[in-house]
Amino acid sequence: MKEKKKKRFRLDIALLIGLLAMLVSFGAYMVNTSLEEVLEKEYGAPVVTHDYSSEK
């Protein structure tokens, strides 16, 4: 006798899809957001990340 396989929730596939969605959203955030913008939002004032005056 052949038994019917029950369709059950695949936890591994759900976790894989969730991880993939998190990676895609994190990548999109990193590409579309500059470091200066985030630092200015956190500290409330422009933050000097580089200084060109010392190159002379």
A tleap script that builds the chain and sets N, CA, C and O, in Angstrom:
source leaprc.protein.ff14SB
mol = sequence {
  NMET LYS GLU LYS LYS LYS LYS ARG PHE ARG
  LEU ASP ILE ALA LEU LEU ILE GLY LEU LEU
  ALA MET LEU VAL SER PHE GLY ALA TYR MET
  VAL ASN THR SER LEU GLU GLU VAL LEU GLU
  LYS GLU TYR GLY ALA PRO VAL VAL THR HIE
  ASP TYR SER SER GLU CLYS
}
set mol.1.N position { 0.826 -1.192 0.000 }
set mol.1.CA position { 0.000 0.000 0.000 }
set mol.1.C position { 0.872 1.258 0.000 }
set mol.1.O position { 1.855 1.365 0.734 }
set mol.2.N position { 0.481 2.182 -0.833 }
set mol.2.CA position { 1.168 3.469 -0.845 }
set mol.2.C position { 0.405 4.444 0.035 }
set mol.2.O position { -0.812 4.592 -0.072 }
set mol.3.N position { 1.144 5.094 0.893 }
set mol.3.CA position { 0.520 6.086 1.763 }
set mol.3.C position { 0.657 7.456 1.130 }
set mol.3.O position { 1.677 7.775 0.519 }
set mol.4.N position { -0.377 8.255 1.283 }
set mol.4.CA position { -0.308 9.627 0.783 }
set mol.4.C position { 0.622 10.432 1.689 }
set mol.4.O position { 0.561 10.349 2.916 }
set mol.5.N position { 1.486 11.214 1.039 }
set mol.5.CA position { 2.351 12.086 1.825 }
set mol.5.C position { 1.552 13.312 2.237 }
set mol.5.O position { 0.892 13.949 1.416 }
set mol.6.N position { 1.623 13.622 3.498 }
set mol.6.CA position { 0.943 14.820 3.980 }
set mol.6.C position { 1.759 16.036 3.582 }
set mol.6.O position { 2.983 16.052 3.705 }
set mol.7.N position { 1.057 17.051 3.104 }
set mol.7.CA position { 1.742 18.310 2.840 }
set mol.7.C position { 1.900 19.007 4.172 }
set mol.7.O position { 0.914 19.352 4.824 }
set mol.8.N position { 3.123 19.213 4.570 }
set mol.8.CA position { 3.353 19.859 5.843 }
set mol.8.C position { 4.204 21.102 5.648 }
set mol.8.O position { 4.852 21.280 4.616 }
set mol.9.N position { 4.189 21.945 6.647 }
set mol.9.CA position { 4.923 23.205 6.605 }
set mol.9.C position { 6.418 22.926 6.655 }
set mol.9.O position { 6.901 22.270 7.578 }
set mol.10.N position { 7.142 23.417 5.673 }
set mol.10.CA position { 8.586 23.201 5.632 }
set mol.10.C position { 9.280 24.377 6.314 }
set mol.10.O position { 9.389 25.464 5.746 }
set mol.11.N position { 9.741 24.147 7.520 }
set mol.11.CA position { 10.377 25.202 8.296 }
set mol.11.C position { 11.687 25.650 7.646 }
set mol.11.O position { 11.998 26.841 7.648 }
set mol.12.N position { 12.453 24.717 7.092 }
set mol.12.CA position { 13.728 25.082 6.488 }
set mol.12.C position { 13.545 26.002 5.286 }
set mol.12.O position { 14.329 26.932 5.098 }
set mol.13.N position { 12.527 25.756 4.476 }
set mol.13.CA position { 12.282 26.617 3.318 }
set mol.13.C position { 11.808 27.996 3.773 }
set mol.13.O position { 12.207 29.011 3.202 }
set mol.14.N position { 10.961 28.035 4.794 }
set mol.14.CA position { 10.478 29.320 5.317 }
set mol.14.C position { 11.637 30.143 5.886 }
set mol.14.O position { 11.698 31.354 5.672 }
set mol.15.N position { 12.548 29.501 6.604 }
set mol.15.CA position { 13.708 30.213 7.150 }
set mol.15.C position { 14.622 30.716 6.040 }
set mol.15.O position { 15.151 31.824 6.121 }
set mol.16.N position { 14.806 29.914 5.017 }
set mol.16.CA position { 15.652 30.311 3.893 }
set mol.16.C position { 15.062 31.513 3.163 }
set mol.16.O position { 15.791 32.438 2.805 }
set mol.17.N position { 13.766 31.508 2.943 }
set mol.17.CA position { 13.113 32.636 2.277 }
set mol.17.C position { 13.183 33.884 3.153 }
set mol.17.O position { 13.406 34.980 2.640 }
set mol.18.N position { 12.997 33.739 4.457 }
set mol.18.CA position { 13.099 34.873 5.365 }
set mol.18.C position { 14.500 35.468 5.396 }
set mol.18.O position { 14.663 36.688 5.398 }
set mol.19.N position { 15.506 34.606 5.420 }
set mol.19.CA position { 16.892 35.077 5.411 }
set mol.19.C position { 17.221 35.794 4.102 }
set mol.19.O position { 17.892 36.827 4.105 }
set mol.20.N position { 16.753 35.251 3.003 }
set mol.20.CA position { 16.979 35.879 1.701 }
set mol.20.C position { 16.312 37.255 1.644 }
set mol.20.O position { 16.902 38.206 1.131 }
set mol.21.N position { 15.097 37.367 2.161 }
set mol.21.CA position { 14.401 38.657 2.182 }
set mol.21.C position { 15.146 39.673 3.044 }
set mol.21.O position { 15.234 40.847 2.682 }
set mol.22.N position { 15.687 39.229 4.188 }
set mol.22.CA position { 16.459 40.139 5.042 }
set mol.22.C position { 17.731 40.607 4.340 }
set mol.22.O position { 18.083 41.784 4.422 }
set mol.23.N position { 18.417 39.709 3.659 }
set mol.23.CA position { 19.634 40.090 2.946 }
set mol.23.C position { 19.345 41.072 1.824 }
set mol.23.O position { 20.103 42.021 1.625 }
set mol.24.N position { 18.268 40.863 1.094 }
set mol.24.CA position { 17.910 41.770 0.007 }
set mol.24.C position { 17.563 43.149 0.551 }
set mol.24.O position { 18.004 44.158 0.002 }
set mol.25.N position { 16.781 43.205 1.619 }
set mol.25.CA position { 16.404 44.507 2.176 }
set mol.25.C position { 17.609 45.219 2.786 }
set mol.25.O position { 17.719 46.440 2.671 }
set mol.26.N position { 18.515 44.480 3.433 }
set mol.26.CA position { 19.720 45.094 3.989 }
set mol.26.C position { 20.616 45.624 2.875 }
set mol.26.O position { 21.168 46.718 2.990 }
set mol.27.N position { 20.762 44.864 1.811 }
set mol.27.CA position { 21.565 45.312 0.667 }
set mol.27.C position { 20.987 46.556 0.032 }
set mol.27.O position { 21.732 47.470 -0.322 }
set mol.28.N position { 19.670 46.613 -0.123 }
set mol.28.CA position { 19.032 47.795 -0.702 }
set mol.28.C position { 19.228 49.009 0.202 }
set mol.28.O position { 19.448 50.117 -0.289 }
set mol.29.N position { 19.150 48.811 1.512 }
set mol.29.CA position { 19.380 49.911 2.456 }
set mol.29.C position { 20.812 50.423 2.360 }
set mol.29.O position { 21.038 51.633 2.331 }
set mol.30.N position { 21.776 49.511 2.312 }
set mol.30.CA position { 23.181 49.912 2.260 }
set mol.30.C position { 23.513 50.644 0.974 }
set mol.30.O position { 24.315 51.578 0.986 }
set mol.31.N position { 22.909 50.239 -0.136 }
set mol.31.CA position { 23.191 50.881 -1.424 }
set mol.31.C position { 22.578 52.276 -1.476 }
set mol.31.O position { 23.179 53.185 -2.048 }
set mol.32.N position { 21.399 52.465 -0.893 }
set mol.32.CA position { 20.668 53.721 -1.034 }
set mol.32.C position { 20.870 54.702 0.108 }
set mol.32.O position { 20.255 55.768 0.095 }
set mol.33.N position { 21.704 54.393 1.098 }
set mol.33.CA position { 21.905 55.276 2.245 }
set mol.33.C position { 23.390 55.575 2.407 }
set mol.33.O position { 24.224 54.670 2.417 }
set mol.34.N position { 23.700 56.850 2.532 }
set mol.34.CA position { 25.111 57.220 2.708 }
set mol.34.C position { 25.465 57.240 4.191 }
set mol.34.O position { 24.593 57.417 5.041 }
set mol.35.N position { 26.734 57.060 4.493 }
set mol.35.CA position { 27.205 57.067 5.869 }
set mol.35.C position { 27.004 58.433 6.512 }
set mol.35.O position { 26.617 58.527 7.677 }
set mol.36.N position { 27.266 59.494 5.749 }
set mol.36.CA position { 27.118 60.838 6.289 }
set mol.36.C position { 25.670 61.109 6.688 }
set mol.36.O position { 25.413 61.749 7.708 }
set mol.37.N position { 24.726 60.624 5.884 }
set mol.37.CA position { 23.304 60.821 6.185 }
set mol.37.C position { 22.920 60.137 7.493 }
set mol.37.O position { 22.199 60.716 8.305 }
set mol.38.N position { 23.386 58.937 7.699 }
set mol.38.CA position { 23.067 58.193 8.924 }
set mol.38.C position { 23.713 58.851 10.131 }
set mol.38.O position { 23.067 58.995 11.168 }
set mol.39.N position { 24.978 59.255 10.021 }
set mol.39.CA position { 25.662 59.888 11.144 }
set mol.39.C position { 25.020 61.217 11.507 }
set mol.39.O position { 24.892 61.550 12.685 }
set mol.40.N position { 24.614 61.977 10.493 }
set mol.40.CA position { 23.971 63.258 10.773 }
set mol.40.C position { 22.629 63.049 11.466 }
set mol.40.O position { 22.257 63.829 12.342 }
set mol.41.N position { 21.908 62.014 11.083 }
set mol.41.CA position { 20.624 61.722 11.730 }
set mol.41.C position { 20.842 61.281 13.179 }
set mol.41.O position { 20.062 61.642 14.060 }
set mol.42.N position { 21.899 60.504 13.427 }
set mol.42.CA position { 22.173 60.008 14.786 }
set mol.42.C position { 22.661 61.113 15.718 }
set mol.42.O position { 22.206 61.217 16.858 }
set mol.43.N position { 23.589 61.940 15.231 }
set mol.43.CA position { 24.231 62.924 16.109 }
set mol.43.C position { 23.638 64.322 16.005 }
set mol.43.O position { 23.942 65.180 16.834 }
set mol.44.N position { 22.794 64.569 14.996 }
set mol.44.CA position { 22.123 65.855 14.890 }
set mol.44.C position { 22.956 66.961 14.287 }
set mol.44.O position { 22.457 68.071 14.104 }
set mol.45.N position { 24.211 66.694 13.972 }
set mol.45.CA position { 25.081 67.688 13.359 }
set mol.45.C position { 25.962 66.967 12.344 }
set mol.45.O position { 26.219 65.770 12.477 }
set mol.46.N position { 26.422 67.694 11.336 }
set mol.46.CA position { 27.311 67.037 10.361 }
set mol.46.C position { 28.565 66.496 11.033 }
set mol.46.O position { 29.166 67.174 11.866 }
set mol.47.N position { 28.952 65.309 10.685 }
set mol.47.CA position { 30.124 64.658 11.259 }
set mol.47.C position { 31.225 64.655 10.208 }
set mol.47.O position { 30.990 64.294 9.055 }
set mol.48.N position { 32.424 65.057 10.606 }
set mol.48.CA position { 33.553 65.074 9.669 }
set mol.48.C position { 34.082 63.649 9.535 }
set mol.48.O position { 34.600 63.076 10.493 }
set mol.49.N position { 33.944 63.082 8.330 }
set mol.49.CA position { 34.439 61.728 8.107 }
set mol.49.C position { 35.774 61.737 7.392 }
set mol.49.O position { 36.479 60.728 7.379 }
set mol.50.N position { 36.133 62.877 6.791 }
set mol.50.CA position { 37.433 63.021 6.147 }
set mol.50.C position { 37.809 64.500 6.156 }
set mol.50.O position { 36.944 65.375 6.177 }
set mol.51.N position { 39.083 64.756 6.140 }
set mol.51.CA position { 39.581 66.121 6.207 }
set mol.51.C position { 40.596 66.330 5.102 }
set mol.51.O position { 41.677 65.741 5.118 }
set mol.52.N position { 40.236 67.184 4.126 }
set mol.52.CA position { 41.131 67.394 2.993 }
set mol.52.C position { 42.207 68.448 3.277 }
set mol.52.O position { 43.128 68.603 2.475 }
set mol.53.N position { 42.118 69.166 4.383 }
set mol.53.CA position { 43.071 70.235 4.660 }
set mol.53.C position { 44.463 69.684 4.990 }
set mol.53.O position { 45.447 70.405 4.824 }
set mol.54.N position { 44.577 68.451 5.443 }
set mol.54.CA position { 45.880 67.909 5.817 }
set mol.54.C position { 46.639 67.355 4.614 }
set mol.54.O position { 47.790 66.941 4.752 }
set mol.55.N position { 46.005 67.340 3.422 }
set mol.55.CA position { 46.690 66.789 2.256 }
set mol.55.C position { 47.682 67.764 1.647 }
set mol.55.O position { 48.535 67.360 0.857 }
set mol.56.N position { 47.587 69.042 2.001 }
set mol.56.CA position { 48.469 70.061 1.394 }
set mol.56.C position { 49.857 70.008 1.930 }
set mol.56.O position { 50.708 70.797 1.519 }
savepdb mol mol.pdb
quit
